[in-house]
Amino acid sequence: MKRRTFIVGAGGALTALSGCTAGSIIEDSTITLATYDSFVDGEDPVGPWLKEEFEAEYDVTLEFETPSGGINQYIQRAQQDAEINVDLFVGLNVDELIRIDEQLDVPLFDALDGELERSDRIRDELRIDPEGRAVPYDTGYISLVYDERSVEPETFDDLTDPATEDQLLTQNAQQSDPGLAFLLWTIHEFGESGYLDYWADLQDNGVRVLGSWNDAYNAYLAEERDIVVSYSTDQVFNGDVPRHQIGFLNDQGYAQPEGMARFSDAPEPEAARDLMEFMLRPDIQGGIAERNVQFPAVDDAELDEEFDSLAHVPPEPVTFGYDDLLGNLEGWVEDWARQIRS
């Protein structure tokens, strides 16, 4: 996922593509997929594998673009009425959809959910876009990772207890997706009227807010503190060892689905649609999940048994949907940032 780049040292046959044939793609065509850096770079990233699998079945070239500004680059180009020349964006979060809708009067993406034959396999709780533009392809769950030899946080109240004083590392909600997810998790738990009071208690108990997931996780790996906000797939990399236990506060984890969407002016719209269909196949869903170290979006993905045993799903996934965040998200984050700076 785009929220992190993993740190070195931390820790079958393809099925037929339903409803789609290679003939639906123009021969010798090239499609461009825009995404985040860690989708294509790092240790065993998903992008090169996806490219190899897709090109093995279709007479098409898949290329990648990793804009430094993420989705903001394409919002700005749309505002300037400039050409985008990209077919797909992979890695959309619900907060980015809201930013698009608040800043653009013209559609940036097509509504494709109903056109994809395998979209009915997507788990309903992961659908992030009421208009069907962003089609989920994986999800993560924000949790705590902690060292059970010194702490064992099980509830939100445990994080404000003297037993966990100066132990919690988290990320800046204005700069980091897991940081934003943790903030939203506290709003989900304490409500709009109570979350700032909870954060005041966290501050009193010595919470340390760092910029990015890498910043916070590196500090955790350096054993500067014994609790960090991270992902419930942490043990896939580190194993089930004392310092890498998964903490679901109040038995919850905050779901963070990612979506893929086709640009409205995609140069190769049919090829882009077929790639989206391809990415929803059970075997491809399993490969994406394992390489992205997240969970598949469909209910019939083919997962490795070891991965399945080490990637933990919270007993009670929670999240805010599009309608909950529209008109609220910016204000919540700004109020939090003022308090953290004070």
N, C-alpha and C positions, 0 to 999 in steps of 0.2 A: 504494500500500500504506500501511497505517497507520503504518509506521515513519518516514515522512518527509512533509514538505510542501515541494514544490519552490520554490526561491528564484527570484524574478523576476530575470532578467538572467543566470542561469546558462545561460552558454552558447550498395454495389451494391444491388441489390434484395434484399429479405429472402426467404429460402427458407422453405418450408413447415415448420411446427413439427411434428416427427414425433410421432405418437401423442397429440396434444393439440389440442383445438379450443377456440375461445372459449366454447363452451357448457359447458365443464367448470368455468368460473368463474361464480359467482353474479353476475348483472348488478348494476351500480352498487356493487360491493363495494369496500372499501378495505383494502389490506394495508400493514403497517408493517414496514420493514426497518431493523434496527439495525446500525450500522456505525461506522467510524472517520471522523474529520473530513475527511481529505483525499480520501475517497471521494466526498464531495459538495461540497467547497469547494476553491478554488484555481483554477489555470489549466486550463481544459478538463477538469474532473473527470468521472469515469465515471458517477456517480450520476444527474445530470440527463439525460445522454444515454440511459442505460438506462431511465429513467422515460419519456422521450419515445418510445423504440422500443417498449416494452412496452404503453403505453397506446394507441399507434396501432393495435394489433392486438386489444386486449381492452377490454371495457367495465368497466374497473377503474381505481381510483386508487392509485398507488404513493406512499407517504409514507416519509420517512426520520427516524430518530432517532439522534442521536450522543451516547451517554451519556459523561459525563466520566470515569467509572470503567471504561469498556469492559465486558468480560464480567463483571468483579467485581460490577457493579451487579446483574446478574441472578442471580448466585450468591447474593448477600445476600438478594435478594427470595425466592428459592427456599428459603433457610434459614429465612426468616420466614413461609413459607407464604403469601406475598403474591402478588396477581395481577401478571402481567408485561404482558399485553396487547400483545405484539409477536409478529409471525409468523415472521420470519427474523432470524438473525444472520449477517452477512457479514464475514469477516475473521478466522476462527479459526486459530490456530497450534496445533501439537501440544502445546506447553507449557501452553496454556490448557485444552486437553482434559484434560490430566493434573491441572491445578488443579481443574477441575470434578469429576473422578472422586474426587479425594482429599478434597474438601470437602462433597460432596453424597451423600446416601443415596438420593435419588430422581432419576429421569432428567430432565435439563433439555431435551434434544433427542430427536427421533425418529430411528430408524435408517431412512434413506430410500434409501441408495445403490442397493439392488437394485430399487427401484420406478421409478427414472428410466431411461427408455429409452436416453438418450444416455450414461449412466454407463459403458458399455462402451468409449467412446472416450477416457476419461480414462487418461492414462499411468500405468501401474502403480506406477512409482517415486514418484509424487506422493501416493499414498493414505496419509493420515496417521492414520486412525481405524480400528482393527480391527473396531469395531462398526458402521461405516458411517453414522455420524451426520453427520460433517463431510465434505462432498463438495467436493473441490478444484475451484477455478475459475480460479486462476492460480498462478504461482510466481515467486519471485525467486532470484537466486544472489548470495550475498555474495562479494565479491572485494576486491581493492585497486584504488584509483585513484591514479595516481602521475604525476609529472612526469619524463619520460624524459630531460630535459636535465640532471638532476642525479642521478637514481637509477634503478635497473632491478631491482627485487626479483622474483626468480623462484622462490625457495624459502623455507621457514620459516626456515632458517638465515640467509638473507640479512637478515632483520629483526633479527637479533642481532649482525650484523657491524658493525665500526666505520664502514663506509662508509654505513650508514643510521642512525648515532647521532643522536638527537634529531630524527628525521624522521617517526615513525609517530604518527598520530592515530587513536584508536579511541573507542568509546562504552562507557558503564557497562553491564555485563551485567545489573544489577539494574533498570535504568531503560529500556533501549533494546533493541528487537528485533534490529537488526544487531549491537549489542554482544554480546548473548547468543549470536547465531549465530556470531560470531567466536570467542568463548570455546569454544563447542561444537566448532567446527572444530579448535581446538588440542587439545581432548580427544580428538577422533577421530584426530588425527595422533599424539599422544604418549601416549595412554592415561591412565587414571585415576591411575596411579602417576607419570606424568611431566609432566603438563601444568603443574603449579605450578612445577616447576623451569624449564620453558620461559618461564613468565611472569616468573619471577625474572630470567631472562636478558633478557627484554624490558625489565623495569624498569631493569636495569643499563645498558641501551642507550638509556634515555631515553624510553620510550613515554609518551605523554600520553593519559590517559583522561578524556574529557569526558562530560557527562550524556547528551545525546541525539544523534541523527543530525544534526539541524540545527546543534547546537553544534559538532560535529566538522567538518561539511562547510563551515560558515561560516568556521571557522578555516583550512580548506584553501583556500577561495576567496580569503581574505585573504593567502594565501601565507605563513602562519606556519610551515607545514611542507610537505613534498613528497610525503607518502604518507598516504592516509586509507582506512579501512575503509568501503566503500560497496557499490554494486550494479553488476553487470556490464552494466547498461543505461545507464550514465552517458553514453556517447557519443550516445545518442538525443537528449539535450538539448544536449550540448556539442560534438559532432562528433569526428572522429578527428584531434585536435590534440595537440601534445607534452605539454601538462599534463593531459590526460585520457586516459591510457593505462590499459588494464585489466590487472590483475595476478592471474593464477591461480597461487597458490602450489603448487608441486609439481604443476602442471597441474590443480589442483582448484579447485572453488568450492562453497560450502556452500548446498545447496538449502533454500529456505524456502517451502514450499507454503502457500497460504491456502485455507481451506474455508468453505463456507456450510452452515448447518444450520437446520432448522425446529424451533421451540420445541414442546415436547410439548403445551402448552395453547394453541397458536396459534388466534386467533379465526377465521382463514380458512385452514384447513389445506390444502384443495385448491388454492386460489389460490397459496399459498406454494409448494406442490410444482410447480405449473405455471411459476412464475417461475424456480425452480431449473432446470427442464428448458429453459426459454427461454435461460437464461444459458450453457447448454452447446452451443448451436447454433454452427456454424462461423463465421457472420458476426458473431454477438454475442461469441463468444470472441475474435475478432480485435479488435473494438472495445474490449472490456474491457482486453485486453493493451496496446493502443496508448495508451489513456488512462490506465491505471494504470502504464504504463511497466514492465511485467513480461511474463512469458511465459505463453502460454495453457496450460490444463491438458489440453486434448484434442489428439489427433494430427492433426486435420483443420481447424484454425482457418484463417481467411482473413486473412492479414497483409499490410500494405503492404510493398513491396519495400525501401524505404529503411529502415523500422524493422527489417526482418529482417536487413539488412546491418550495422546499427550496434548491435544488441542481441546480445551475445556469450554463448554457452553454453559452460561450461567443458568441456575434454576429458574430465574425470572428476568428475562431480557426486558429492558426498558429503553425507550427512546422518545423523542419528540418528532412528530411528523411535520410535513410542509405547512399545513394549516395552523399548527401550533406556533411555529416559528415566524411565519410571515407577519411583519409589523412589530415583532417583539425582539427578535434576535439582536439587532444592533443596539437597542437600548439596554438590554440585559448585559451585554458585553461591556459597553461603555461604563455602566454603573459599577461593574466589577472592577474594571481597570482603574477607575478613580479611587476606589477603596484600597486596592492593592498598592497604589502609589502613595497613599496618604500615610 
